[in-house]
Amino acid sequence: MAKYKLVLPKMGESVAEATITTWLKEVGDTIEADETVLEVATDKVDSEVPCEVDGVLVEKFFGPNDVVKVGEVLAIIETDEEGVFDVESTNENEDVEEEQESAVVEELEASISAVKEVVAPTVDFAGTDRFYSPLVKNIAKEENVSLAELETIKGSGKGGRVTKSDMLAYLQQRTNGAVITETMEPVKAPVVKKPTYQKAAPVSVNGKEEIIEMTRMGKLISHHMKESVQTSVHVQSHIEVDVTNIWDWRNKIKAGFEIREGEKLTFTPIFMEAVAAALRQYPMLNISLDEDKIVKHKDINLGMAAALPDGNLIVPVIKNADQLNLVGMAKVVNDLANRARLNQLKPDEIKGGTYTVTNIGMFGSVMGTPIINQPQVGILALGAIRKVPAVIETPQGDFIGIRMKMFLSHSYDHRVVNGALGGMFVKAVADYLEAWDVNREV
């Protein structure tokens, strides 16, 4: 009998871990190839983890709500198929286990390469044989956790290593006064079982306010936004655009378009087409930053910020947006938006974005200052389309008329994008929209 290791696959760009939400199979259950074994959730998307082979589930290593790193083994599947990994025949010993642990450590360290290893001067990690990741060391420094305290924390990671979750749980216990260090012993051997921590119930100070615990996704989005503001030097350029021609053109053809294509024609695919054209014209906004290196992307992959029913956001990606015609763009936009609301996006559909667009106008906002989606260097906010009085220039003179106008708000990273480039880019988007052909056919 061969045994197959079911590992947590890569869940998307910059995603290093996921939370197990539901096991769909129990120990002893028969599993068919490509059948879903469990469901997991990240800060960006919920996803299913299938098995690649036929077999029987013989062992599970994690339970619901456990946080698992990408690449970690979730379960063992016993199978009759040849060519899969045979756990028993390899006679796993301590040397093999150490090699596997080293591979996991290297992968984790790569996933948190953006986190600098900053250690408090008072903590000498050379005095311990226990492994601490740069992230754990940084948390210890920021929270004034001494080496002696670290040694008492039981780790739930591979080989008993202390994880971020262990640190946060320990700090919560310390805040609540529930840490009893004299009952805890330094970990000198791998710890298999993950410790269970009791959270203190929220308490209202005066009985009038309601204390609401942030959701897991909310906490991760909050951290991602704060990190972006601390990383990028945000600068904004705003420009007003006359979209009367687009407004009239869409009203004229939208009914026939829906009958012919089976899709509604919203303004979003029109704006996405304009942004893709501007990125072709100004490719130095279709870049990302890797520390002090600029990565210039060949493909134009537009992130499309979408609001979820629970108030959170997700950013599905339109791959190779510059290669789509308007019909194709409308179909992709509608499909991604619908499946985002139904929580049916695949991990590959939320990664690889090179520039992001967010439609704040759907909530009535005229303009805004959006936060850059790291590691990208720009994001464009689409304001609400309004009917306003405007000066119209003609060969016969100027006069006042009613026009449909909106604001474009462009946030960009001033470390690599100067005001001239940022302004020219958003002006190019505006020019594309204002020059819309009212006789265009789709």
C-alpha positions in Angstrom: 0.0 0.0 0.0 1.3 3.4 -0.9 0.5 6.5 1.0 -0.1 9.9 -0.6 0.6 13.2 1.3 -2.2 15.7 0.8 -0.6 19.2 1.2 -2.0 22.7 1.3 -1.5 24.1 -2.3 -0.5 27.6 -3.2 -3.6 29.8 -2.6 -2.5 32.9 -4.5 0.0 35.7 -4.7 1.4 36.7 -1.2 -0.8 34.1 0.6 1.3 32.0 3.0 -1.3 30.4 5.1 -5.0 29.3 5.2 -7.5 28.4 7.9 -9.3 25.1 7.7 -13.0 25.7 7.8 -14.6 22.2 7.1 -13.4 18.6 6.6 -15.7 17.0 4.1 -14.1 13.6 4.6 -13.3 11.7 7.8 -10.7 9.0 8.6 -11.8 5.8 7.0 -13.7 7.5 4.1 -13.1 6.5 0.5 -11.9 9.3 -1.7 -12.0 9.5 -5.5 -9.5 11.4 -7.6 -10.3 15.1 -7.9 -12.8 14.8 -5.0 -12.8 17.6 -2.5 -11.4 16.6 0.9 -11.7 19.8 2.9 -12.4 23.5 2.6 -10.0 26.3 3.6 -10.2 30.1 3.8 -7.7 32.9 3.3 -8.0 36.6 3.6 -8.8 36.7 -0.1 -10.9 33.7 -1.0 -12.4 30.5 0.3 -11.4 27.4 -1.6 -11.6 23.6 -1.8 -8.7 21.2 -1.6 -9.1 18.1 -3.8 -7.2 14.8 -3.7 -5.3 13.8 -6.8 -5.5 10.1 -6.3 -8.1 7.4 -5.4 -7.7 6.1 -1.9 -8.8 6.0 1.8 -8.2 8.8 4.3 -6.1 7.3 7.1 -4.8 10.3 9.0 -5.6 14.0 9.5 -3.1 16.4 11.0 -5.2 19.5 11.6 -8.8 20.3 12.7 -11.3 23.0 11.9 -10.1 26.6 12.6 -6.4 25.5 12.5 -4.1 27.8 10.6 -1.9 25.9 8.1 1.1 27.0 6.1 1.3 26.5 2.3 3.1 23.2 1.7 2.2 21.6 5.0 0.8 18.1 5.0 -2.9 18.1 5.7 -3.6 14.4 5.6 -2.4 11.0 4.5 -4.3 9.1 1.8 -3.7 5.3 1.4 -3.9 4.3 -2.2 -3.2 1.3 -4.5 -1.9 3.5 -7.3 1.7 3.3 -8.3 4.1 6.1 -8.5 2.8 8.1 -5.6 4.7 8.9 -2.4 5.0 5.8 -0.2 5.4 6.9 3.4 6.0 3.4 4.8 8.6 2.3 2.2 10.8 5.3 2.8 11.3 4.3 6.5 11.1 7.9 7.6 13.6 8.6 10.3 14.8 11.7 12.0 17.1 12.6 9.2 14.3 12.6 6.6 12.0 14.5 9.0 14.7 17.2 9.5 15.0 17.5 5.7 11.3 18.0 5.3 11.2 20.5 8.1 14.1 22.4 6.5 12.2 22.6 3.2 9.1 23.9 5.0 11.2 26.5 6.9 12.8 27.7 3.7 9.3 28.1 2.1 7.9 30.0 5.0 10.9 32.3 5.1 10.5 33.0 1.4 6.8 33.8 1.9 7.6 36.4 4.6 10.7 37.9 2.8 9.1 41.3 3.2 9.4 41.1 6.9 12.8 42.2 8.1 14.5 40.3 10.9 14.6 42.9 13.6 15.7 41.6 17.0 15.7 43.6 20.2 19.2 44.3 21.5 18.3 42.7 24.8 17.4 39.4 23.2 20.4 37.2 22.3 19.0 34.4 20.1 22.5 32.9 19.9 21.9 31.6 23.3 19.2 29.1 22.3 19.1 26.1 20.0 15.4 26.6 19.3 14.3 28.0 15.8 12.4 31.3 15.7 11.3 32.7 12.4 12.0 36.4 11.6 8.3 37.2 12.0 8.2 35.6 15.5 11.3 37.5 16.4 9.8 40.8 15.2 6.6 40.2 17.2 8.7 39.5 20.2 10.7 42.7 19.8 7.5 44.8 19.3 5.7 43.3 22.3 8.8 43.2 24.6 8.7 39.4 24.9 12.0 38.2 26.4 13.9 35.1 25.3 13.0 33.4 28.6 9.3 34.0 27.8 9.7 32.7 24.3 11.3 29.5 25.6 8.1 28.8 27.6 5.7 29.1 24.6 4.6 25.8 23.2 4.8 25.8 19.5 2.2 24.3 17.1 4.5 24.4 14.1 6.7 21.7 12.6 9.1 20.4 15.2 7.4 22.4 17.9 8.3 25.7 16.3 6.5 28.8 17.5 4.2 30.3 14.9 2.6 33.7 14.5 -0.7 32.2 15.8 1.1 30.9 18.9 2.6 34.3 19.6 -0.8 36.1 19.2 -2.5 33.6 21.4 0.3 34.0 24.0 0.0 37.8 23.9 -3.8 37.6 24.3 -3.3 35.4 27.4 -0.7 37.7 28.8 -3.0 40.7 28.3 -5.8 38.9 30.1 -3.5 37.9 32.9 -4.0 34.2 32.1 -0.4 33.3 31.5 1.1 31.2 34.3 4.7 30.9 33.4 5.6 28.7 36.3 3.4 25.9 35.0 5.0 26.0 31.6 8.3 24.4 30.7 10.6 25.3 27.9 10.0 23.2 24.8 12.9 20.9 24.1 11.2 18.4 21.9 8.8 18.6 19.0 5.2 19.3 20.1 2.5 17.6 17.9 -0.7 18.8 19.5 -1.7 22.4 19.0 -2.5 24.1 22.4 -6.1 25.4 22.9 -6.4 28.9 24.2 -9.5 30.3 25.9 -10.5 33.7 24.6 -11.9 36.2 27.1 -15.5 37.2 26.4 -15.9 40.8 25.1 -17.1 43.1 27.9 -19.0 46.3 27.5 -17.6 49.1 29.7 -21.0 50.7 30.5 -23.5 48.2 29.2 -24.6 50.4 26.3 -22.0 49.8 23.6 -21.8 46.5 21.7 -18.4 44.9 21.4 -18.0 43.1 18.1 -15.1 40.8 17.3 -13.6 41.4 13.9 -13.9 38.6 11.5 -10.8 36.7 10.4 -11.0 38.2 6.9 -11.6 41.7 8.4 -8.4 41.4 10.5 -6.3 40.3 7.6 -7.6 43.0 5.3 -7.0 45.6 8.0 -3.4 44.3 8.3 -2.9 44.4 4.6 -4.2 47.9 4.2 -2.1 49.2 7.1 1.0 47.5 5.7 0.3 49.1 2.3 0.1 52.6 3.8 3.3 52.0 5.7 5.1 50.7 2.6 4.1 52.9 -0.3 4.3 56.7 -0.4 0.7 57.4 -1.5 0.1 60.4 -3.8 -3.2 61.2 -5.6 -4.2 62.8 -8.8 -7.9 63.6 -9.6 -9.4 64.5 -12.9 -13.0 65.2 -14.0 -14.2 63.4 -17.1 -17.2 64.1 -19.4 -18.8 60.8 -20.1 -21.9 62.0 -21.8 -21.1 60.2 -25.0 -20.6 56.9 -23.2 -23.8 57.5 -21.2 -25.9 58.1 -24.3 -24.2 55.3 -26.3 -24.8 52.7 -23.6 -28.4 53.6 -23.2 -28.8 53.2 -27.0 -27.3 49.8 -27.3 -27.6 48.0 -23.9 -31.0 46.4 -24.6 -29.9 44.9 -27.9 -26.5 43.9 -26.3 -28.3 41.9 -23.6 -30.6 40.1 -26.0 -27.7 39.2 -28.3 -25.0 38.3 -25.8 -27.1 37.3 -22.8 -25.1 39.7 -20.6 -25.8 43.2 -19.2 -23.5 45.9 -20.4 -22.4 48.0 -17.4 -20.0 50.9 -17.3 -17.3 48.8 -15.7 -16.0 46.9 -18.8 -15.9 50.3 -20.7 -13.7 51.7 -18.0 -11.5 48.6 -17.8 -10.9 48.9 -21.6 -9.8 52.5 -21.1 -7.4 51.6 -18.2 -5.9 48.7 -20.2 -5.3 51.1 -23.2 -3.6 53.7 -20.9 -1.4 51.0 -19.3 -0.2 50.1 -22.8 0.6 53.7 -23.4 2.4 54.1 -19.9 3.9 50.7 -19.1 5.8 52.0 -16.1 2.6 51.9 -14.2 2.1 48.2 -15.0 4.9 47.3 -12.6 5.5 46.1 -9.0 8.2 46.6 -6.5 10.3 43.8 -5.0 12.3 45.6 -2.3 14.6 47.9 -4.4 13.9 46.1 -7.7 11.3 47.2 -10.3 9.4 44.3 -11.9 8.0 45.4 -15.3 5.1 43.1 -16.3 4.5 42.1 -19.8 0.9 41.1 -19.2 -1.8 43.6 -18.2 -3.8 41.9 -15.5 -6.4 44.2 -14.0 -7.6 43.7 -10.5 -11.3 44.5 -10.1 -12.2 45.3 -6.4 -15.6 43.8 -5.6 -17.7 44.3 -2.5 -19.0 41.1 -0.8 -22.3 40.8 1.0 -20.6 40.7 4.4 -19.0 44.1 3.8 -15.5 42.8 3.0 -13.7 43.2 -0.3 -12.1 40.8 -2.8 -10.1 41.6 -5.9 -10.6 39.1 -8.8 -8.2 39.6 -11.7 -9.0 40.1 -15.4 -6.0 38.3 -17.1 -4.6 39.9 -20.3 -7.2 42.6 -20.2 -5.7 44.5 -23.1 -6.4 41.5 -25.4 -10.1 41.4 -24.8 -12.7 43.2 -26.9 -15.6 44.9 -25.2 -17.9 41.9 -25.5 -15.2 39.6 -24.0 -14.5 42.2 -21.3 -18.2 42.5 -20.3 -18.5 38.7 -20.0 -15.4 38.4 -17.9 -16.4 41.3 -15.6 -19.9 40.0 -15.1 -18.7 36.4 -14.4 -16.0 37.4 -11.9 -18.4 39.8 -10.1 -21.2 37.3 -9.8 -18.9 34.5 -8.6 -17.2 36.8 -6.1 -20.6 37.5 -4.5 -21.3 33.8 -4.4 -17.9 33.0 -2.9 -17.1 30.8 -5.9 -13.8 32.3 -7.1 -10.8 30.0 -7.6 -7.4 30.9 -6.1 -5.9 31.5 -9.5 -8.5 34.1 -10.2 -7.4 36.4 -7.4 -3.6 36.4 -8.1 -1.3 37.9 -10.6 -2.8 41.4 -10.7 -0.6 44.2 -12.1 -3.0 47.2 -11.6 -6.3 47.6 -9.7 -9.5 49.5 -10.4 -12.2 50.1 -7.7 -15.7 51.5 -8.4 -16.5 53.7 -5.4 -19.2 55.4 -7.5 -21.6 52.5 -6.9 -21.9 53.7 -3.3 -22.5 57.3 -4.3 -19.0 58.5 -3.7 -17.8 61.3 -6.0 -14.1 60.8 -5.5 -11.7 59.0 -3.1 -8.2 58.2 -2.2 -7.9 54.4 -2.6 -5.1 52.4 -1.0 -2.6 50.6 -3.3 -2.9 46.8 -3.5 0.7 45.7 -2.8 3.0 45.0 -4.5 1.4 47.0 -7.3 2.2 50.8 -7.6 -1.2 52.2 -8.7 -5.0 52.0 -8.2 -7.8 53.9 -9.9 -11.0 54.8 -8.2 -14.1 55.5 -10.4 -16.4 58.1 -8.9 -20.2 58.3 -9.3 -21.5 59.6 -12.7 -23.5 62.8 -12.1 -25.7 65.1 -14.2 -24.0 68.6 -13.8 -24.1 72.0 -15.5 -21.0 72.5 -17.6 -19.4 75.0 -20.0 -19.5 73.6 -23.6 -17.1 75.1 -26.1 -18.3 75.4 -29.7 -17.1 77.3 -32.8 -20.0 79.6 -32.3 -19.0 80.4 -28.7 -19.4 78.9 -25.2 -22.7 78.0 -23.5 -23.9 76.2 -20.4 -25.4 72.7 -20.9 -26.2 69.6 -18.9 -23.5 66.9 -19.1 -22.8 63.5 -17.4 -19.5 63.8 -15.5 -17.4 61.8 -13.1 -14.1 62.0 -11.2 -11.2 59.6 -11.6 -9.0 59.3 -8.5 -5.5 57.9 -9.1 -3.4 56.7 -6.2 0.2 55.8 -7.0 3.4 55.0 -5.3 5.6 58.1 -5.3 8.7 56.0 -4.7 8.7 55.0 -8.3 5.9 57.0 -10.0 6.4 60.8 -10.1 3.6 63.3 -10.4 4.1 63.8 -14.1 3.7 60.1 -14.9 0.8 59.6 -12.5 -1.0 62.6 -13.9 -0.4 61.7 -17.6 -1.7 58.2 -17.0 -5.0 59.3 -15.5 -5.3 62.0 -18.2 -4.9 59.2 -20.8 -7.8 57.3 -19.3 -9.9 60.5 -19.4 -9.0 61.2 -23.0 -9.9 57.7 -24.0 -13.4 58.0 -22.4 -14.1 61.5 -23.7 -13.2 60.5 -27.2 -15.8 57.7 -27.2 -17.3 57.0 -30.6 -21.1 57.3 -30.3 -21.5 55.2 -33.5 -19.3 52.4 -32.2 -20.7 48.9 -32.9 -20.1 45.8 -30.6 
